[in-house]
Amino acid sequence: QVQLVESGGGLVQPGGSLRLSCAASGRTFSTWDMGWFRQAPGKERDFVAAIRRSGDNTFYADSVKGRFTVSRDNAKNTVYLQMNSLKPEDTAVYYCAADVKRGSKWPGANGYEYDYWGQGTQVTVSS
């Protein structure tokens, strides 16, 4: 059974930073491709960032490129999202997701290719 648990959300002022963590259960975490998505009230779920199983390939939405950094520590079964220069429009519930199929195709921004999702953590950017 795969479980993903996000943490690190909260209230931050514009221009501030937060680091989200997603802790995963399972002994084969290093073979999973991981992604971060977010959903603001009344809006569709949007892709934020993705990282390949080895950690050497990353991909970002244009809206966060240069401000957010995704990383992973396979020894700790954890993926991170470092968020800097936060803006009010970054306010959303942030979810991590795992593709555990171990195929050659990288799910990247395609949410339908991810198999498991966390419960989400709220990020609010406001003065």
C-alpha positions as CSV (number, residue, x, y, z in Angstrom):
1,Q,0.0,0.0,0.0
2,V,1.4,3.3,-1.1
3,Q,0.8,6.4,1.1
4,L,1.9,9.9,0.5
5,V,1.8,12.5,3.2
6,E,2.5,16.2,2.5
7,S,3.6,18.7,5.1
8,G,5.1,22.2,5.3
9,G,2.2,24.3,4.2
10,G,1.1,27.4,5.9
11,L,0.5,31.1,5.8
12,V,3.3,33.2,4.3
13,Q,3.6,36.8,3.1
14,P,4.2,37.7,-0.5
15,G,7.9,37.3,-1.4
16,G,8.4,34.7,1.3
17,S,9.4,31.0,1.1
18,L,8.1,27.7,2.1
19,R,9.4,24.1,1.7
20,L,6.9,21.4,1.2
21,S,7.7,17.8,1.9
22,C,6.0,14.6,0.7
23,A,6.9,11.5,2.7
24,A,6.1,8.2,0.9
25,S,5.6,4.7,2.2
26,G,7.0,1.8,0.2
27,R,10.3,0.1,-0.3
28,T,10.6,1.0,-4.0
29,F,10.3,4.8,-3.8
30,S,13.5,5.2,-5.8
31,T,11.7,3.7,-8.8
32,W,8.8,6.1,-8.8
33,D,8.4,9.3,-10.8
34,M,7.0,12.0,-8.6
35,G,5.0,15.2,-9.2
36,W,3.5,18.2,-7.5
37,F,0.2,19.7,-8.4
38,R,-2.0,22.4,-6.9
39,Q,-5.6,23.4,-6.8
40,A,-7.0,26.8,-5.9
41,P,-10.6,27.2,-4.8
42,G,-13.0,27.0,-7.7
43,K,-10.2,26.1,-10.2
44,E,-8.9,23.0,-11.9
45,R,-5.9,21.1,-10.6
46,D,-2.8,22.4,-12.1
47,F,0.6,20.9,-12.6
48,V,3.5,22.5,-10.7
49,A,6.6,20.4,-11.0
50,A,7.8,16.8,-11.7
51,I,11.0,14.9,-10.9
52,R,12.2,11.7,-12.5
53,R,12.9,8.6,-10.3
54,S,16.7,9.2,-10.3
55,G,16.3,12.9,-9.5
56,D,18.4,14.1,-12.5
57,N,15.4,15.3,-14.6
58,T,13.0,17.9,-13.5
59,F,10.2,19.8,-15.2
60,Y,8.2,22.9,-14.1
61,A,5.1,24.8,-15.0
62,D,6.0,28.2,-16.6
63,S,4.2,29.9,-13.7
64,V,6.7,28.7,-11.1
65,K,9.9,28.3,-13.2
66,G,12.8,30.1,-11.6
67,R,10.9,30.3,-8.2
68,F,10.2,26.7,-7.3
69,T,12.6,23.8,-7.0
70,V,11.7,20.1,-6.8
71,S,14.1,17.6,-5.3
72,R,14.1,14.2,-3.7
73,D,16.0,12.1,-1.2
74,N,15.5,8.5,-2.1
75,A,17.2,7.4,1.1
76,K,14.4,9.2,3.1
77,N,11.6,8.3,0.7
78,T,10.8,12.0,0.4
79,V,10.2,14.6,-2.3
80,Y,10.5,18.3,-1.7
81,L,9.2,21.5,-3.2
82,Q,11.1,24.6,-2.3
83,M,9.0,27.6,-3.0
84,N,10.6,31.1,-3.1
85,S,9.3,34.5,-4.1
86,L,5.8,33.4,-3.3
87,K,2.9,35.3,-4.8
88,P,-0.8,35.5,-3.8
89,E,-1.6,33.5,-6.9
90,D,0.4,30.6,-5.5
91,T,-2.3,30.2,-2.9
92,A,-3.7,26.6,-3.2
93,V,-3.8,23.2,-1.8
94,Y,-0.6,21.4,-2.9
95,Y,-0.6,17.7,-3.7
96,C,2.2,15.3,-4.4
97,A,1.6,12.3,-6.6
98,A,3.5,9.1,-7.5
99,D,3.7,7.1,-10.7
100,V,4.7,3.7,-9.5
101,K,4.4,1.8,-12.8
102,R,8.2,2.0,-13.4
103,G,7.7,2.4,-17.1
104,S,9.9,4.3,-19.5
105,K,7.4,7.1,-20.1
106,W,7.7,10.0,-17.8
107,P,4.3,11.3,-16.7
108,G,5.6,14.8,-16.3
109,A,2.6,17.2,-16.2
110,N,0.0,14.6,-17.0
111,G,-2.0,14.1,-13.8
112,Y,-3.8,11.1,-15.2
113,E,-0.6,9.1,-15.4
114,Y,0.0,9.3,-11.6
115,D,-1.3,6.4,-9.5
116,Y,-1.3,7.7,-6.0
117,W,-2.0,11.1,-4.4
118,G,-1.5,12.6,-1.0
119,Q,-4.2,14.4,1.0
120,G,-2.7,17.9,0.2
121,T,-1.3,20.7,2.3
122,Q,-2.7,24.3,2.2
123,V,-0.4,27.1,1.1
124,T,-1.7,30.6,1.6
125,V,0.2,33.7,0.4
126,S,-1.2,36.8,1.9
127,S,-0.2,40.0,3.7
